[in-house]
Amino acid sequence: MPIVAGFPAGLFEPVEEPIQTEGTVVAVLAGTMFRIQLDNSQHVVLGHISGKMRKRFIRLTVCDRVRVEMSPYDMNKARITYRLG
């Protein structure tokens, strides 16, 4: 087995890209958590604020449009990456 950068080849799989979509905040929950209804369906996900939004004290309220990223492995949770307004 060849060694690449100190690790055996095939040890680390490439990370799948997150799914980006847009939605609307429908509920504000405790601990910077939000319920977000996605635009492309009636699907509602649980979202949390990304680190850069938290660092810059970006506030979100009900009816705000947001851009979210979701893992292809868990479609019920999302990371809020941008406030659209």
C-alpha positions, 0 to 999 in steps of 0.5 A: 500500500503506497504512503501519501503525505504520511498516510496509507492510500485509501485511508481517507475518503474524499468528503462529499460536497454539502447540498446548498439550498434556500429557505425561510426561518419559521421558528426561532429556538433556544441556543441559536437553533432555527426551524427552516422551511426549504423553498424546493419542498414542504420539508422543514429542517433544524438549522444552526448558525455557522461560525462566521455568522456567530462571530459577526453577531448576525441576527435572524428572525422569523420570515428571514430568507437564508441560504443553508448547507445540508449534508447528504447523509443527514437531510434533517439538519442544516447549517445557515451560511448566509442571511438573504434578508 
